[in-house]
């Protein structure tokens, strides 16, 4: 199960703009791409799969969805360690 969660973490990181160093979070540009998606969709609700750059909140949500759908296990189980 740890191997699957590691693979999922790497997939999420790659999808959401790559790894971001702890001190660089403030400089990581995520607001503009999400604002553009909202404008294009004419909605405040944006599909998580269409987000190309996200911070920890977006990454955590995508991680949970991927784990539950792709690997068929609950996130609480893989994060319990």
C-alpha positions in Angstrom: 0.0 0.0 0.0 2.9 2.4 0.7 4.2 1.9 -2.8 0.8 2.8 -4.3 0.6 6.0 -2.2 4.1 7.0 -3.2 3.2 6.5 -6.9 0.1 8.5 -6.3 2.0 11.3 -4.6 4.4 11.6 -7.5 1.5 11.6 -10.0 -0.2 14.4 -8.1 3.0 16.4 -7.8 3.6 16.2 -11.5 0.0 17.1 -12.4 0.0 20.1 -10.0 3.1 21.8 -11.2 5.9 19.7 -9.7 7.5 19.8 -6.3 7.5 23.1 -4.4 10.1 23.8 -1.7 8.6 24.8 1.6 10.1 28.4 1.4 8.9 28.8 -2.2 5.1 28.3 -1.6 4.5 32.0 -1.5 6.1 32.5 -4.9 4.3 29.5 -6.5 1.8 30.8 -9.0 -1.5 29.0 -8.7 -4.1 31.7 -8.4 -4.0 33.0 -12.0 -4.4 29.5 -13.7 -7.4 28.8 -11.4 -8.9 32.2 -12.1 -8.6 31.6 -15.8 -10.3 28.2 -15.5 -13.2 29.8 -13.5 -13.5 32.5 -16.2 -13.5 29.9 -19.0 -16.1 27.7 -17.3 -18.1 30.7 -16.1 -18.3 29.0 -12.8 -16.6 29.0 -9.4 -16.7 25.2 -9.5 -13.7 23.8 -11.4 -13.1 20.1 -12.1 -10.0 19.0 -10.0 -8.6 17.3 -13.1 -8.4 20.5 -15.1 -6.2 22.3 -12.5 -2.6 22.4 -13.7 -1.0 24.3 -10.7 -2.1 23.8 -7.2 -1.0 24.2 -3.6 -1.4 21.8 -0.7 -5.2 22.0 -0.6 -5.6 21.2 -4.3 -2.9 18.5 -4.1 -4.5 16.8 -1.1 -7.9 16.7 -2.7 -6.5 15.2 -5.9 -4.5 12.7 -3.9 -7.6 11.6 -2.1 -9.6 11.2 -5.3 -6.8 9.3 -7.1 -6.3 6.9 -4.2 -9.9 6.2 -3.9 -10.6 5.7 -7.6 -7.4 4.3 -9.1 -6.1 2.2 -6.2 -9.4 1.4 -4.6 -8.4 2.2 -1.0 -9.4 4.8 1.5 -7.0 7.6 2.1 -7.4 7.2 5.9 -5.8 3.8 5.5 -2.8 4.9 3.5 -2.2 8.0 5.7 -2.6 6.1 9.0 1.1 5.1 9.1 
